[in-house]
């Protein structure tokens, strides 16, 4: 027993080290029940979709050298490229599913933009409404557990949340 005291290993320190070694552990602590996880998965996917839609709706300058490809480049293009690069660096095996997710979301955003051209509501409005509803549900989900993550944690959670949502589908069974 004295050897354990000399080593200085306590259960709380071991738990802290386990949480720090897995980037999803701290995030998962906020969502313990299956209902909370499903709500969070849905909210985060809708938040990512709405953020892509919001950046897509921002005016992008006409760049002559792009020629016919001008319509294919916008602020979302840079956001997608940066996100896929980041996810590839941090989570190589999951970055491909994230790339596919962006492909599907981009298709959806293009459809909403086409609807706007035919007289439907604006992409900006639809994206803003989706963002407000999804962020409100996410906040309510955290409020149920009386959790108040810091702003830094909130930003980190926003960045890893799409990967967190998909890692459950692909995690290895022990």
Backbone bond lengths (Angstrom), bond angles and torsions (degrees), N, CA, C in turn:
res aa  C-N    CA-C-N  psi(-1)  N-CA   C-N-CA  omega(-1)  CA-C   N-CA-C  phi
1 X - - - 1.430 - - 1.525 111.46 -
2 X 1.322 115.74 -34.73 1.464 118.67 178.41 1.521 111.44 -67.93
3 X 1.332 116.84 -26.49 1.461 118.79 178.34 1.525 111.00 -68.40
4 X 1.314 117.41 -34.03 1.462 119.28 177.97 1.517 110.88 -68.13
5 X 1.316 117.08 -36.45 1.460 119.84 179.08 1.519 110.82 -68.76
6 X 1.344 116.61 -36.14 1.454 119.82 179.48 1.529 111.10 -67.46
7 X 1.305 116.63 -36.66 1.457 119.50 179.64 1.518 111.20 -69.67
8 X 1.316 116.89 -26.49 1.458 119.86 177.27 1.521 113.68 77.72
9 X 1.327 116.27 16.64 1.455 118.86 -179.79 1.521 108.88 -90.81
10 X 1.298 114.90 119.68 1.459 120.45 176.51 1.516 107.60 -116.99
11 X 1.323 116.87 158.46 1.467 118.34 -179.68 1.529 112.77 -58.63
12 X 1.317 116.95 -35.18 1.463 118.32 -178.42 1.523 111.43 -68.62
13 X 1.330 117.55 -36.19 1.462 119.86 177.92 1.520 110.84 -68.53
14 X 1.321 117.35 -39.87 1.463 120.69 178.95 1.521 110.18 -63.78
15 X 1.325 116.28 -42.12 1.463 119.92 178.56 1.513 110.31 -62.80
16 X 1.327 118.15 -42.33 1.457 122.18 178.98 1.516 110.74 -62.04
17 X 1.346 117.04 -41.39 1.453 119.99 179.58 1.522 111.20 -65.70
18 X 1.355 117.67 -38.09 1.456 120.42 178.38 1.519 110.61 -65.23
19 X 1.324 117.59 -40.87 1.463 121.56 -179.99 1.517 110.24 -64.78
20 X 1.344 116.75 -41.15 1.457 120.69 -178.07 1.529 112.17 -70.62
21 X 1.347 118.23 -30.54 1.461 120.01 -176.62 1.521 112.38 -74.97
22 X 1.313 118.51 -26.11 1.461 122.24 179.71 1.524 108.60 -109.26
23 X 1.333 118.61 117.92 1.468 119.59 -176.64 1.521 113.40 -64.59
24 X 1.319 117.78 -19.32 1.458 120.86 -178.10 1.526 112.43 -89.02
25 X 1.327 118.13 -16.65 1.456 120.55 -175.15 1.522 112.08 -63.05
26 X 1.315 117.23 -47.91 1.461 120.17 -179.54 1.520 110.52 -64.04
27 X 1.293 116.49 -38.83 1.462 121.71 178.48 1.522 110.03 -65.56
28 X 1.333 116.82 -43.10 1.460 121.56 -177.77 1.523 112.41 -68.12
29 X 1.330 117.36 -24.33 1.466 119.69 178.83 1.525 111.35 -60.73
30 X 1.318 118.47 -27.65 1.457 121.83 -179.87 1.524 112.44 -77.84
31 X 1.335 117.86 -16.77 1.454 121.56 -173.91 1.521 108.87 -132.05
32 X 1.330 116.52 87.46 1.454 121.61 -173.47 1.528 113.54 -89.65
33 X 1.316 117.76 -39.17 1.463 120.05 -175.08 1.525 110.50 -86.65
34 X 1.319 116.99 155.26 1.477 119.51 177.69 1.532 112.19 -58.63
35 X 1.325 117.31 -38.17 1.469 119.81 179.73 1.525 110.97 -63.79
36 X 1.326 117.46 -40.70 1.467 120.63 178.05 1.515 110.81 -65.32
37 X 1.322 117.27 -40.43 1.468 120.76 179.93 1.520 111.06 -64.33
38 X 1.342 116.64 -45.64 1.458 120.01 -179.35 1.525 110.24 -63.44
39 X 1.334 117.02 -43.58 1.462 120.40 177.66 1.523 110.79 -61.18
40 X 1.327 116.82 -42.17 1.463 120.74 179.44 1.521 111.37 -66.67
41 X 1.321 117.53 -41.81 1.475 120.42 177.97 1.516 109.77 -57.67
42 X 1.314 115.54 -50.16 1.463 119.57 -179.29 1.513 111.94 -62.47
43 X 1.320 116.70 -45.91 1.471 120.17 -179.00 1.516 111.27 -60.66
44 X 1.332 117.21 -45.50 1.459 119.23 -176.42 1.523 111.53 -67.79
45 X 1.314 117.57 -36.24 1.461 118.76 177.97 1.529 110.56 -67.21
46 X 1.330 116.70 -39.75 1.465 119.49 176.89 1.528 111.55 -68.53
47 X 1.330 117.31 -34.92 1.466 119.93 177.27 1.528 110.30 -65.39
48 X 1.319 117.15 -44.05 1.470 120.04 178.59 1.528 109.74 -63.26
49 X 1.336 117.60 -44.07 1.460 120.96 177.59 1.528 110.72 -58.71
50 X 1.321 116.56 -45.45 1.468 119.53 -178.42 1.522 112.04 -67.80
51 X 1.329 117.95 -36.58 1.470 119.67 177.24 1.531 110.82 -65.67
52 X 1.326 116.57 -38.67 1.469 118.92 175.22 1.525 110.27 -64.10
53 X 1.319 116.60 -41.86 1.466 120.21 178.33 1.516 111.99 -63.56
54 X 1.327 116.78 -40.89 1.472 120.08 178.92 1.519 111.00 -64.26
55 X 1.336 117.11 -43.32 1.467 118.68 179.52 1.525 111.07 -71.27
56 X 1.330 116.96 -30.73 1.464 120.74 176.82 1.520 110.33 -64.96
57 X 1.335 116.51 -36.35 1.468 121.46 -176.29 1.534 112.71 -76.21
58 X 1.321 117.49 -15.70 1.468 119.74 178.15 1.520 109.84 -68.42
59 X 1.320 117.40 137.34 1.481 119.64 179.23 1.526 111.05 -60.65
60 X 1.306 115.00 136.42 1.460 121.89 178.24 1.527 107.60 -117.14
61 X 1.327 117.43 135.64 1.471 119.09 -177.34 1.525 112.28 -66.24
62 X 1.319 114.85 149.16 1.454 120.58 175.55 1.520 108.02 -76.13
63 X 1.302 116.25 125.25 1.464 121.90 178.67 1.523 107.80 -114.25
64 X 1.306 115.73 110.85 1.465 122.28 -172.68 1.526 112.74 -56.83
65 X 1.340 117.44 -39.07 1.455 120.22 -175.65 1.536 112.34 -66.27
66 X 1.322 118.34 -16.61 1.463 120.53 177.67 1.524 112.42 -78.12
67 X 1.329 115.80 -21.43 1.465 120.34 177.71 1.519 112.78 56.45
68 X 1.336 116.36 -124.59 1.461 121.78 -178.93 1.517 113.52 -66.80
69 X 1.326 117.07 -16.16 1.464 120.71 -176.96 1.521 112.74 -88.14
70 X 1.321 118.50 3.47 1.458 121.72 -178.38 1.517 112.51 -55.55
71 X 1.307 118.52 -38.40 1.456 121.74 -178.53 1.515 113.93 -71.14
72 X 1.325 116.53 -13.70 1.461 120.19 -178.06 1.523 113.08 -93.24
73 X 1.304 117.48 -9.63 1.452 120.67 179.27 1.520 108.51 -112.41
74 X 1.330 115.09 131.81 1.457 121.88 175.22 1.523 107.59 -155.70
75 X 1.306 117.06 -172.19 1.469 120.12 -176.92 1.525 111.13 -64.97
76 X 1.322 117.38 -30.54 1.464 120.12 177.35 1.527 111.62 -64.78
77 X 1.325 116.56 -31.74 1.467 119.96 178.12 1.524 110.49 -58.32
78 X 1.304 116.53 -42.99 1.464 121.00 179.96 1.527 111.06 -71.09
79 X 1.329 116.40 -38.32 1.466 120.69 177.59 1.522 110.11 -63.50
80 X 1.315 117.00 -44.48 1.467 120.92 179.33 1.528 110.25 -64.30
81 X 1.327 117.45 -45.65 1.471 120.75 -179.52 1.529 110.77 -61.07
82 X 1.326 117.36 -45.02 1.466 120.76 179.73 1.527 110.80 -65.20
83 X 1.322 117.20 -41.48 1.466 120.48 -178.94 1.526 111.05 -66.31
84 X 1.326 117.09 -46.26 1.463 119.54 -179.84 1.523 110.22 -63.11
85 X 1.319 117.70 -40.74 1.475 120.30 176.73 1.525 110.87 -61.37
86 X 1.331 116.80 -46.41 1.477 121.10 179.43 1.525 110.26 -60.05
87 X 1.340 116.68 -49.10 1.461 119.87 -178.67 1.521 111.41 -64.89
88 X 1.333 117.59 -33.92 1.458 120.35 177.61 1.534 110.66 -66.05
89 X 1.317 116.50 -37.67 1.461 120.00 179.04 1.534 111.75 -70.06
90 X 1.324 117.11 -40.70 1.467 121.37 -174.88 1.525 113.43 -88.86
91 X 1.314 117.94 -39.15 1.457 123.69 -174.42 1.527 109.42 -136.26
92 X 1.336 118.18 72.48 1.473 120.80 -172.06 1.525 114.24 -54.62
93 X 1.310 117.96 -44.16 1.464 118.76 -175.74 1.524 112.38 -70.95
94 X 1.328 117.81 -29.35 1.461 121.02 -179.99 1.528 113.01 -88.53
95 X 1.313 117.57 -12.42 1.466 119.88 -176.91 1.522 111.52 -64.58
96 X 1.323 117.07 -27.44 1.456 119.50 -178.66 1.527 111.62 -71.68
97 X 1.323 117.17 -37.39 1.465 119.24 176.90 1.523 109.95 -70.17
98 X 1.325 117.30 -32.25 1.464 120.95 176.24 1.528 109.35 -66.94
99 X 1.317 117.42 -40.87 1.461 120.83 176.59 1.530 110.25 -60.35
100 X 1.316 117.05 -42.86 1.460 121.19 177.66 1.535 110.35 -64.21
101 X 1.340 116.93 -40.43 1.460 120.92 177.25 1.527 110.12 -59.25
102 X 1.330 117.63 -44.81 1.465 120.99 178.18 1.533 110.56 -62.79
103 X 1.312 116.95 -37.52 1.467 120.89 177.60 1.532 110.22 -60.48
104 X 1.327 116.62 -47.29 1.473 121.28 179.64 1.523 110.36 -64.70
105 X 1.343 116.67 -44.40 1.466 120.16 179.71 1.524 110.91 -63.20
106 X 1.330 117.10 -39.60 1.463 120.50 178.85 1.526 110.21 -63.05
107 X 1.309 116.80 -41.81 1.454 119.96 176.84 1.533 110.54 -59.23
108 X 1.341 116.31 -45.00 1.462 120.43 178.06 1.513 112.47 -61.75
109 X 1.316 117.11 -40.78 1.467 121.63 179.91 1.527 110.45 -66.89
110 X 1.330 116.80 -39.51 1.469 119.98 177.06 1.530 109.88 -62.37
111 X 1.322 117.03 -39.26 1.462 120.06 178.73 1.530 111.13 -65.07
112 X 1.327 117.15 -40.60 1.470 120.56 177.42 1.530 109.90 -65.80
113 X 1.333 117.45 -40.89 1.472 120.75 177.94 1.531 110.81 -63.30
114 X 1.322 117.62 -38.29 1.461 120.87 176.59 1.530 110.81 -66.28
115 X 1.317 116.26 -38.69 1.468 121.16 177.34 1.530 109.85 -62.29
116 X 1.335 115.21 -40.39 1.470 120.24 177.10 1.528 110.42 -60.07
117 X 1.329 117.08 -42.70 1.471 121.05 179.77 1.525 111.98 -63.60
118 X 1.339 115.84 -29.61 1.468 119.79 179.32 1.530 112.59 -86.73
119 X 1.331 117.39 7.79 1.463 120.93 176.81 1.509 115.05 107.04
120 X 1.311 118.17 4.33 1.461 121.34 178.74 1.521 111.41 -78.45
121 X 1.318 116.32 -178.45 1.466 119.85 178.56 1.529 111.26 -65.07
122 X 1.308 115.55 157.35 1.462 119.62 -176.39 1.521 111.60 -71.99
123 X 1.309 114.95 150.28 1.457 122.17 176.61 1.521 110.10 -58.76
124 X 1.322 116.06 -39.60 1.461 120.69 179.30 1.525 110.74 -60.65
125 X 1.317 117.49 -45.42 1.459 121.76 -179.52 1.528 111.36 -65.13
126 X 1.314 116.61 -47.88 1.469 120.21 -179.91 1.520 111.00 -61.17
127 X 1.330 116.88 -44.01 1.471 120.90 179.94 1.521 111.10 -64.59
128 X 1.327 117.06 -41.04 1.465 120.55 179.73 1.533 110.86 -65.15
129 X 1.323 117.35 -42.17 1.470 120.53 179.22 1.526 110.50 -64.52
130 X 1.324 117.15 -45.02 1.467 120.95 178.18 1.524 109.98 -60.15
131 X 1.344 117.01 -43.84 1.457 120.56 -179.36 1.526 110.74 -62.36
132 X 1.318 117.92 -46.35 1.471 121.29 -177.97 1.525 110.98 -63.02
133 X 1.320 117.10 -43.96 1.468 120.17 -179.90 1.528 110.92 -65.92
134 X 1.336 117.32 -47.44 1.467 120.94 -178.12 1.532 111.36 -66.05
135 X 1.328 117.25 -42.04 1.466 119.80 178.62 1.529 110.35 -66.22
136 X 1.326 116.95 -37.68 1.465 120.29 177.27 1.517 111.87 -63.92
137 X 1.329 117.10 -42.69 1.468 120.51 176.96 1.524 111.54 -65.04
138 X 1.326 116.14 -39.54 1.467 119.67 177.83 1.529 110.34 -63.79
139 X 1.320 116.54 -43.23 1.459 120.68 178.65 1.531 110.17 -62.92
140 X 1.332 117.08 -42.77 1.465 120.55 178.34 1.526 110.87 -63.54
141 X 1.314 116.88 -37.19 1.456 121.65 177.28 1.527 110.98 -61.58
142 X 1.320 116.95 -42.54 1.467 120.54 176.51 1.525 111.39 -69.58
143 X 1.307 116.70 -36.18 1.460 121.76 -178.50 1.524 110.87 -63.92
144 X 1.353 117.11 -33.75 1.463 120.81 178.43 1.525 111.55 -59.36
145 X 1.314 116.34 -33.17 1.473 121.47 179.43 1.529 112.44 -95.75
146 X 1.332 116.72 4.15 1.467 121.92 -176.84 1.525 111.77 56.01
147 X 1.318 116.67 37.20 1.461 122.51 177.82 1.520 108.64 -96.16
148 X 1.317 115.52 139.11 1.455 121.72 176.26 1.527 108.34 -135.00
149 X 1.342 116.73 84.20 1.460 117.80 179.63 1.531 110.48 -67.36
150 X 1.323 115.06 150.90 1.462 119.69 178.15 1.518 109.85 -68.95
151 X 1.320 115.76 167.65 1.466 120.36 178.50 1.533 109.88 -60.64
152 X 1.332 117.19 -41.92 1.466 120.52 179.14 1.527 110.37 -62.35
153 X 1.342 116.90 -43.60 1.456 119.96 177.21 1.524 110.32 -63.65
154 X 1.321 117.22 -40.35 1.459 121.38 179.38 1.517 111.91 -59.93
155 X 1.340 116.84 -43.11 1.467 120.17 177.85 1.521 111.76 -66.99
156 X 1.332 115.82 -41.62 1.464 119.37 178.51 1.529 109.85 -64.22
157 X 1.331 116.59 -41.81 1.458 120.59 179.08 1.521 110.57 -63.73
158 X 1.327 117.70 -38.66 1.460 121.50 178.91 1.528 110.55 -62.65
159 X 1.313 116.39 -38.07 1.463 120.75 -178.22 1.530 111.69 -72.11
160 X 1.335 117.36 -42.12 1.467 118.47 -176.25 1.520 113.12 -91.53
161 X 1.322 118.02 -7.43 1.466 119.75 -174.48 1.525 114.53 -60.30
162 X 1.340 120.93 -40.58 1.474 117.52 177.99 1.526 112.30 -61.84
163 X 1.312 116.98 -38.75 1.461 120.63 179.55 1.525 109.44 -69.71
164 X 1.341 116.18 -39.12 1.463 121.06 177.64 1.522 110.22 -59.17
165 X 1.324 116.47 -41.91 1.460 120.54 -179.20 1.528 111.19 -62.92
166 X 1.326 117.65 -36.45 1.464 120.44 -177.45 1.526 113.66 -90.30
167 X 1.327 117.85 -20.08 1.462 117.27 -175.37 1.524 111.77 -66.94
168 X 1.326 117.27 -23.68 1.465 119.50 177.01 1.527 111.30 -66.56
169 X 1.314 117.53 -31.36 1.457 120.29 179.65 1.525 112.55 -71.97
170 X 1.347 115.96 -28.31 1.449 119.98 -171.94 1.526 114.25 -116.19
171 X 1.340 117.14 4.75 1.457 116.13 -178.25 1.522 111.27 -73.19
172 X 1.308 114.34 146.93 1.463 120.64 -176.46 1.517 109.71 -74.21
173 X 1.299 114.71 141.19 1.467 120.52 175.16 1.518 108.58 -80.83
174 X 1.346 115.76 132.72 1.454 119.47 -177.32 1.504 111.47 -79.32
